Amino acid sequence: MKDTIKRIVAVQAAEAPHSVAVTWEDAQSVHVDLGALLDRTPIFAPLRDASLFRQVQVGEDGWEIVWPGSEDLAVDAHHLARLAMEQSGEAMPPETFRAWRAAHGLSLTRAAQVLGLSRRTVAYYESGERIIPKVVRLACKGAETELRA
């Protein structure tokens, strides 16, 4: 699955806590929950304040969303797109893929064989370097029966 990065044309805080509504240059709109990102990334701790979080805006040239007060308070378009895909089920989070492989005691090479992928692709997926498409998530689920036998 080739990663394509689209520019952000609009963003606003959504009704759900720590969520944003993002509109891309192709007019597609998505909601992205940033709660887990805020929880695991100390630099984002100030964004737990709802009044600051609501000040979200599109960054320079549409390649990120930003909050006033610190240039470190930014999330790039690629990361937003990945989160949106993972949250909608269109992509598999790398940590879920790593957990699947570990649960079955599979090496990178064996996981590649089971899924019909190259070892390099499996390594890219596991590291988060490439988005893991829905078809791979489904293949992991389908391989469960074969791996239990």
N, C-alpha and C positions, 0 to 999 in steps of 0.2 A: 504494500500500500504506500503510495507516494504521498509524502506530507506536502500539503499546499498551504501556504500562509496567506490569509486574506487580511486586508486592512480593516480596522475598526472605524466605523463612522459615527457611532453613538453608543453611549453607555449610561446607565443610571442604576442606582441602588434599587433592588427589587424588594417586594414586601417581605419575603423570607429573610431572616437574619443572615447577614454575611453573604448574600447572593446579589448578583448583578444581572441586568438584562443588557445583552450586547447585540448590537446590530452591525453586521459585516457589510463590506462594500457591495456584495451581491444581493443586498436587501434581506438576507436571511437573519432572523433574530433567534437568540438562544438565551436561556437562563443558566447561569453557572453559579454553583454553590462554592464559595471560597472558604467555608468554615474550616475544613480539614487543613487547608494550606495555612490559614492563620494560626491554627493550633500547633502545627509542627514546625513553623518557621518563626523563630524569635523576633526577627526584624519586623514582622507584621503585627506584633503585639498591640501597637497603638490602634490598629484598625478594629480591635474588639470594641472600641468606643463607637457606638452607633452614629453619633453626630459627625464624627470624622469619616466613618465609612461612607455615609451618604454624600460626601463631597467628591466622590469618584468622578473622574473626567477622562476623556480621550487624550492620550499623550501625543507627543510630537509626531506628525505624519501618520497617525493611526496605527502605529506598531505596538502600542501598549496602552494599558489603563494606568492612571496615576492618581495619587492623593496629594494634596498640598502639605507642605511642611518638611518634606524629605524626598530627595531624589531616589532613595532606597525603597520608597513605598510605590512599587510599580509591578505589574504583572504583564508579561509580553503576550502578544497575540497568539503565538504558537502554543504557549502554555494554556491560555484560555481555551483555544480550540481543542486541545487534547483533553482538558478537563470536561468540556462540554460533551465530547464524544464518549468518554468513559462513563460519565453520569447518565447518558442516554442509552448506554448498552451497545453503542456502535464500535467501541474499542475496549480492549481489556487493559486494566492498569498493570504496569510492570510488577508491582508487588504481588498481585494476584497470580501472575504468571510464575514468578519465582516460588511462591508458596505451592502452586500446583506441582512444579518440578520437584521441589523438596519433599512434598508429601508422598511422591512416588519413587523417591530415591534415584531420580534420573540425572545422569550427567548431561552436559550440554549436547554431546554427540548423540546419546541415546534419545533425548527429547527430540532432537532434530529428526532422527530416524522414525520415531513414533508419529510425528506430525507431518512427515514428508517435506521437511524444510532443510535448508543448509545449516550447518553448525553456526556459521557466521550470522545468519538471520536470527537464529535463536538467541545468540549473544547480544545482538542489537536490541531485540525485544526485551530481554531481561534487564539490560542496562538502562532502558528507557530512551535509548538513542533513536528508536523508530517507534511509531505508533503501532500497537498490536491490533490488527483488524478483527472485526467480529467473527469472521470465518475461523480464525485461529482459536478464539475463545470457544467456539462451538466444536472445533476439532479436539480441543483439550477435554471437553465434556464427553465427546464421543469416544475418546481413547480410554476413558475411565474403565469401561467394561473389559477392554482388551488387557489393560494393565492389571486388573484384579484377577484375571484368569491364570 
